[in-house]
Amino acid sequence: MATPPNARRPDPVTMEVVELIGDVVARFYEDYEEAAGEHALTGAQARLLSLLSLEPLPMRKLALKLKCEPSNVTGIVDRLEVRGLVERRPDPADRRVKLAAATEEGRRVARELREGLRFAREPLAGLTDEERVALRGLLRRMLG
């Protein structure tokens, strides 16, 4: 009986690429946690602040992006709000919905977080511009 094509084992190169992607992700999160700690933030707080520095978002959308329960997002936003990094405001499109938004100070901290990632300075900086562009294209293709 023939093995269906999609049931075959991945080839060794594919398996090595999968392992390397896992290592890259682990290193990124490790670096991110360290950068967050330098600002007295947890990793989750730093990720939420980074998202909000791009655009204000409703709690439900934040929960989806962070892959956690809305009640967890509420607690994270509460703690960031106490520190003056985030504020709640009504959604101009629907006044019943509250948006979480980074304050000026929150955007500054988010920028410092991004700039403080060793991962971006070290291994990626060691690639040429052409290599970074090629890697970006490959990653975009992988993510569809």
N, C-alpha and C positions, 0 to 999 in steps of 0.2 A: 504494500500500500504506500503510495507516494505521500510525502509530507507537503501540506499546503505551503505555498511560498511565504505567506506572512507568519507561519509558525516556525520557520527556520531560526536557528540561533543567530544572534548578531555576530558579525565578523569581529576579529580581534581589534581592528582599528576603531570600529564603532564603539566597542566596549571601552577602549582606552579613552576615546573622546568623552564618553559619558562620565567616566571616572574623573577626567580633568575638569569637566564642567562642574562636577560636585566639589572638587577641590577649590575651584575659583569661587563658587558660591559660599563655601565655608569661610574662605579667607576674606571675602567681601564682608560677610556678617560679623566676623571677628573684628575687623578693622572698624566697621560701623559702630559696633558696641563700644569700642575703645574711644572713638571720636565722640560718641554720645556721652560717655562717662566724663570726658573732659569738660562738658557743659552741665554736669550733674543731671543728665537725662538718662532714662532707660532707652534701650533700642527702640521699643514701641513708640515712646514719646518722640524720639528723633525722627522715626519714619513718618509719623503722623504730621509732625511739624514740617518736614520736607514736602509732603503732599500739599499741605495748606499754603506753603510758600509759593506754590505754582498757581493756585486758585482756591477761592472759598468753596467748601463742599458741605452738603447736608450730611448728618450723622450716618444715615443708612449707606450712602455711597462710600463714606470713609470706612465703614465696617466691611463692605464688600471688597474694597481695595486692600485693606489690611487682613482680610480673611479672618475676622473675629466677630464676636457678638456686639450688637449696638450698645449694650450696657457697658461693655469694656471700653468702647470708644468714648462714651459719656464720661467715664472715670478719668481717662487719659486727658480729654479736653478740659475737664474740671481742674486737674493738676497743672496743666499748661496755662490755663486762664489765671489761676492764682499767681503764677510767676510773671504774668503780663506778656506772655508769648503768643497767646491765642485769645480771640474774642468771639462771642456769639452775636450774630446779627440776623435780622429778618431777611428772608429771600425776597428780592424785589419782584420776582415772578409769582410768588405765592407766600403772602405774609404769614400764613400758618406754619410754614417751614422755617426752621432756624438753620442758618449756615454757620459753620465754624470757619474762621478766617485767621490767618497769621497777622499779628500786629507788625508794626515797623521793626520792633525789637525781635520778634519771632522770625521775620525774614532775614534779619542780620545774623541771628544764630544759625538758621538753616544754611545760609551762605557759608558761614564759617565751618559748619559741619562738612559740607561738600568739599570745601577747600582743604579741610584737615584730613581727608581720607588718604592715608599712605598708599592704598591700593592704586589710586589714580595717579599718584606722583611716581611710584616706583615701577611696577611691571608694565603698565600701559605707557608710561613716559619713555620706557626703553624701546618701544616700537617706533618705527618711522611713521610719518604722517600717512603714507600709502598703506602701511600694514594696519594702522588703526582704522582707516576708511574701509579696507577689505574686511577686517574683523567685524566692524559695525554692520556692513552689508550681509555678511554671513549670519550674524545673530538675528538681524531683522528677518531674513529668510526663514530661519529656524522657528521664529515666533509667529510667522505667518502675517 
